[in-house]
Amino acid sequence: MGSISGEYIHKLIQEINETISAIVDATNKPYDRVNTVEKYAIRYHLIVIAEALIALALHIARRMFNTRPETPIHALQVRQSAINRGH
């Protein structure tokens, strides 16, 4: 097993938190007052969160469980299997 990069994990979590804050800021007004540009910005931020979560899952699967997941879903399955085995 390799080692998890705490710095990389911290960077991803920070990116997720900052992006969530941006979404919260953009959605603090009624939906009918959110313009098209703001809606696209929210969608972009959701994609950023998804990409960071994928990177996190892949990093853990590769480093902690020494696997080469074929897809992000496979990375999550690797982690779930480890939980089921008590790891």
N, C-alpha and C positions, 0 to 999 in steps of 0.2 A: 504494500500500500504506500502511496505517496503522501505527501503532506498537503494539507489544506493551506492555502495562502490567506491568512487573516486579513492582510492588507487588501487583497482583491475582493474578499467577501465584504469587508467594511465598505469599500468603494461601491459595490453593487447595492448594498443596503442603503447607503447614503443617496445614491441615484434614485432608488425607488421612493424613499421618503421625500426627497425634493420634488419628484414628479407628482406624488400624491398631493403635496401641498399646492402645486401649481393647478392641479385639477380642482381641488377644493376652492381655491381662489377664483377660478373661472366659473364655478358653479354656485357661487354665493348669491346669485340673482335668479329670479324666476326664469324658467326655460324659455318662455316666449320673448324674453329680452336678450337671450344669447344669440348673437349674430352668427352668420355662416363661418366666418373666419375663426371665431371662438370655438365653434363646434368642431372644425377641422383640427384646431389646436388640441382640444380635448382628446380627439381620436388619436392624434400623434402621441400624446402623453400616455395613453393606454397601451400603445404599441411599444413605447419605451419601457414601460413596466413589464410587459410580457417578455421582451427581449432580455431584460435584466434577470427575470426569474428563470428563463431558459438557461442563460449563462451560469447562474447559480446552481441549477440542477445538474448541468453538464460538468461543471467544475467538481462538485461533490462526488458525482459518480466516477469521474476519472481519477481524482486524487485519493478519495477516501476508500473507494471500493475497487480501484485498479481495473476499471472496465472501460471499454470504448463503446458507449451507447451510440446506436445508429440514429436515434431521433431523441428529441426532448422527452417524449412520452416514455421511451425506453429508459432514459435516465431516471425518471420518476419511479418506474417499475423496479429498477435496481435498488433504489432507496427503500421502497416499500417491502421488497423481499428481505432486505437487511433488517428492517424493523420486525418483520414476521419471524425472523430467526433470532431475534433478541439482541441485535447489534445497534 
